[in-house]
Amino acid sequence: MTSIPKSAALYSCTIALREGQEIAVANAAKYGSGDDGRAALYGQFVHDLHKRIPKSDRERIRFHAGNTEGWQRILAATPVIAGLLFIGVPLAFLLYFRELEILWCC
């Protein structure tokens, strides 16, 4: 699930078939943002899909929710890297050169 300002939540799932093909299902509108009008239909689809999967097959099927662990690490590291670039580097220059003008150059 993701959110775009002034937009409904975006829900999506990907169904991977044995042959390697994938089917993507979402409540997205024309330009990719969430659509409240489609959210109920999407929820019903996912509910019906899960109901139709035989219990004997559920153990061999993988269900994922949210971000992968690697993507979550990248998302957590991004603000740290941005902070170092936009705050740490200028402060380091300020401490090294000891002149405020160094911050306004360019």
Secondary structure, DSSP 4 states (H G I P E B T S, - for coil): -B--TTSB-B-EEEEE-TTS-EEEEE-B-TTSSB-HHHHHHHHHHHHHHHHHS-GGGTTTS----S--HHHHHHHHHHHHHHHIIIIIHHHHHHHHH--GGGGT--
